[in-house]
Amino acid sequence: MLLIPAIDLKDGHCVRLKQGDMDLATVFSEDPAEMALHWLKKGARRLHLVDLNGAFAGKPKNEAAVKSILKVVQDFAVENEVDEIPVQLGGGIRDLDTIERYLDDGISYIIIGTAAVKSPGFLHDACGAFPGHIIVGLDAKDGKVATDGWSKMSGHEVIDLAKKFEGYGVESIVYTDIGRDGMMAGVNIDATVKLAKAVKVPIIASGGVHNLSDVEALCAVQDEGIEGVICGRSIYEGTLDLTSAQQRADELTEGTEA
């Protein structure tokens, strides 16, 4: 079970939102690259980046910050003789040229969210052009998918879309319960497991992680197909210690496969 620190980028800074509201942003660092290095030193094996400005604008807005993070990650991997530390990125990615540019820069996985729901043909093309590098992000509330930085609710059922996108060849699915994101109210285990059981691709849980008990609860259901969990406000505010939580997750899931 991977614990994946989230680095949300707004105006070049590292922030956290509450329920996706840009007006409720807490700045945790003026230097996202330094924050990335902090989490790597704490034992992170993957990083989750979100271009928040890009998500709302529909085009990349924090590329400079992304590049600075990638350099830190690459340097850290070389110094510590690690083969690869994957970095996944979402937010405002709407065309194949942008995907190609980010992959060339060193991003491992591109997360497509709103564009997948609104333009499924684009997701299909992306999966075909960049196999193994495309993750779909499904943000939901009460089983329905939200788009446009969570500002709009669609009529689509999460599981229906997940099955459809699985057929396209997505690498995995990031599932966020937007009613809990940034609120540290606990992960929606039932909804996450329900989705994981419905598809064969791995699920990355997101939204609501508060403390070690949430991590332990996810580890207990890892065999359903949950490979990781994105951690945000909990690790920034200290209710979850990344190093000890990852160690605990390793203990609980040793010898198991997501």
Secondary structure, DSSP 4 states (H G I P E B T S, - for coil): -EEEEEEEEETTEEEEEETTEEEEEEEEES-HHHHHHHHHHTT-S-EEEEEHHHHHHTS---HHHHHHHHHHHHHHHHHTT-S---EEEESS--SHHHHHHHHHHT-SEEEE-HHHHH-HHHHHHHHHHSTT-EEEEEEEETTEEEETTTTEEEEEEHHHHHHHHHHHT-SEEEEEETTTTTTT----HHHHHHHHHH-SS-EEEES---SHHHHHHHHHTGGGTEEEEEE-HHHHHTSS-HHHHHHHHHHHHTT---
